[in-house]
Amino acid sequence: MFIKIGSIEAGGNTNPILIENLSAPSTELRTEYVDAPNRDGQLVGRDFLGSSTWGFDFVSNKSNLQESFSEIGKLEHVWKDSKNRLSSNVAFPLRYSLDGTNWYRVYGRCGKFTGSTPDVLATLGVARATADFVQTRVEHFSDIENLNTITYIPPVQGGLKAPLVSPLTTTGRGVERGGFVDNEGNVATPLSIRFVGPISNPVLRSETGWEVSYRGSIAAGDYVDINPLMGTVKRKNGSSVAGNLGTKVRLSKVNLPVGRSNLYLSGNDSTGLSKVELRWRNAWTSAQY
């Protein structure tokens, strides 16, 4: 087995760090059960899936103490990176593969890390370390990000006919343009949306009922990224514009169900050059190998 986290790849037979053992992740369950009044048993409520902990036993694959401690040190540095630890409400990917070719990912946070001691094996290049990764999203995602684009259809232009009636309208809202995407996994997956200018007040609507609207103008050459997985809404320059989302937008609802979904773009753009880029990863309820 192989994993990638940050700049580190571990596992296989030739990497500087190998995976000696992986503890099977066990998903916690949060229940709403309550004791039945005046009788035996409980009354059942809703069940929610919680986090899962991946437990790794690592060994270095080097030839002496200095090299083995160096490699374990690099892994520990990634595991304890303050940039990740101190970022609130953000999950990070742990990528994994059985064969080193087909990769998948889960999202969460690095947990505890136990480093090496300079024992006999370490002096021979085999230093040991243990580490946990806490998976906070229940899905397992493909490492391949899918992309589909829906281009904008500008409003139909026409001449004027007498008699002219006030008020005169010189531009119109474009025709709603449809497209489709396919989630080939077995569970719903978040959809990332990029509105590419020039367009004002763009809206992406799903046939499943959710809608993402952006209030304001996006200039030519600029774009707005809406990422439900990370909970962010940012312009090309990285500035947050989450306040420009429509008041009824709920990013937690912006998901693609299993199979094919039809989506529709609308807005205001007289050039016909704007578009929306849709990105998603197929998702499953269990590990993929």
ChimeraX attribute file (.defattr): number of C-alpha atoms within 10 A of each C-alpha:
attribute: neighborCount
match mode: 1-to-1
recipient: residues
	/A:1	17
	/A:2	20
	/A:3	20
	/A:4	16
	/A:5	17
	/A:6	14
	/A:7	8
	/A:8	16
	/A:9	18
	/A:10	21
	/A:11	25
	/A:12	18
	/A:13	12
	/A:14	10
	/A:15	15
	/A:16	20
	/A:17	27
	/A:18	22
	/A:19	21
	/A:20	16
	/A:21	14
	/A:22	15
	/A:23	11
	/A:24	11
	/A:25	15
	/A:26	12
	/A:27	15
	/A:28	12
	/A:29	11
	/A:30	12
	/A:31	13
	/A:32	10
	/A:33	13
	/A:34	11
	/A:35	11
	/A:36	11
	/A:37	9
	/A:38	6
	/A:39	7
	/A:40	8
	/A:41	11
	/A:42	11
	/A:43	11
	/A:44	12
	/A:45	10
	/A:46	8
	/A:47	11
	/A:48	10
	/A:49	13
	/A:50	15
	/A:51	17
	/A:52	20
	/A:53	20
	/A:54	18
	/A:55	19
	/A:56	18
	/A:57	16
	/A:58	24
	/A:59	26
	/A:60	30
	/A:61	23
	/A:62	22
	/A:63	14
	/A:64	16
	/A:65	20
	/A:66	15
	/A:67	20
	/A:68	26
	/A:69	23
	/A:70	15
	/A:71	20
	/A:72	22
	/A:73	15
	/A:74	13
	/A:75	24
	/A:76	18
	/A:77	14
	/A:78	16
	/A:79	22
	/A:80	15
	/A:81	13
	/A:82	10
	/A:83	8
	/A:84	15
	/A:85	15
	/A:86	9
	/A:87	9
	/A:88	7
	/A:89	7
	/A:90	16
	/A:91	20
	/A:92	18
	/A:93	18
	/A:94	19
	/A:95	20
	/A:96	26
	/A:97	20
	/A:98	15
	/A:99	12
	/A:100	13
	/A:101	9
	/A:102	13
	/A:103	19
	/A:104	23
	/A:105	23
	/A:106	24
	/A:107	21
	/A:108	19
	/A:109	21
	/A:110	24
	/A:111	16
	/A:112	15
	/A:113	18
	/A:114	12
	/A:115	16
	/A:116	19
	/A:117	14
	/A:118	15
	/A:119	12
	/A:120	11
	/A:121	17
	/A:122	23
	/A:123	18
	/A:124	18
	/A:125	21
	/A:126	25
	/A:127	29
	/A:128	25
	/A:129	21
	/A:130	19
	/A:131	19
	/A:132	20
	/A:133	21
	/A:134	20
	/A:135	26
	/A:136	19
	/A:137	15
	/A:138	18
	/A:139	20
	/A:140	23
	/A:141	26
	/A:142	22
	/A:143	18
	/A:144	13
	/A:145	11
	/A:146	15
	/A:147	12
	/A:148	13
	/A:149	15
	/A:150	19
	/A:151	17
	/A:152	27
	/A:153	22
	/A:154	22
	/A:155	18
	/A:156	11
	/A:157	10
	/A:158	8
	/A:159	5
	/A:160	9
	/A:161	7
	/A:162	5
	/A:163	6
	/A:164	8
	/A:165	8
	/A:166	6
	/A:167	6
	/A:168	8
	/A:169	7
	/A:170	9
	/A:171	14
	/A:172	14
	/A:173	14
	/A:174	18
	/A:175	16
	/A:176	17
	/A:177	17
	/A:178	16
	/A:179	13
	/A:180	14
	/A:181	19
	/A:182	17
	/A:183	22
	/A:184	17
	/A:185	18
	/A:186	15
	/A:187	19
	/A:188	20
	/A:189	24
	/A:190	21
	/A:191	21
	/A:192	21
	/A:193	21
	/A:194	20
	/A:195	26
	/A:196	23
	/A:197	22
	/A:198	20
	/A:199	25
	/A:200	18
	/A:201	18
	/A:202	25
	/A:203	21
	/A:204	21
	/A:205	19
	/A:206	19
	/A:207	10
	/A:208	14
	/A:209	8
	/A:210	16
	/A:211	19
	/A:212	21
	/A:213	19
	/A:214	24
	/A:215	15
	/A:216	12
	/A:217	18
	/A:218	21
	/A:219	13
	/A:220	13
	/A:221	10
	/A:222	15
	/A:223	22
	/A:224	23
	/A:225	22
	/A:226	25
	/A:227	18
	/A:228	19
	/A:229	19
	/A:230	14
	/A:231	13
	/A:232	15
	/A:233	22
	/A:234	16
	/A:235	17
	/A:236	13
	/A:237	9
	/A:238	10
	/A:239	10
	/A:240	14
	/A:241	16
	/A:242	16
	/A:243	10
	/A:244	14
	/A:245	19
	/A:246	15
	/A:247	11
	/A:248	10
	/A:249	14
	/A:250	14
	/A:251	22
	/A:252	10
	/A:253	15
	/A:254	25
	/A:255	21
	/A:256	24
	/A:257	18
	/A:258	17
	/A:259	14
	/A:260	12
	/A:261	16
	/A:262	14
	/A:263	21
	/A:264	19
	/A:265	24
	/A:266	25
	/A:267	26
	/A:268	23
	/A:269	25
	/A:270	19
	/A:271	14
	/A:272	16
	/A:273	15
	/A:274	26
	/A:275	24
	/A:276	24
	/A:277	15
	/A:278	21
	/A:279	17
	/A:280	23
	/A:281	25
	/A:282	25
	/A:283	28
	/A:284	20
	/A:285	13
	/A:286	12
	/A:287	15
	/A:288	16
	/A:289	11
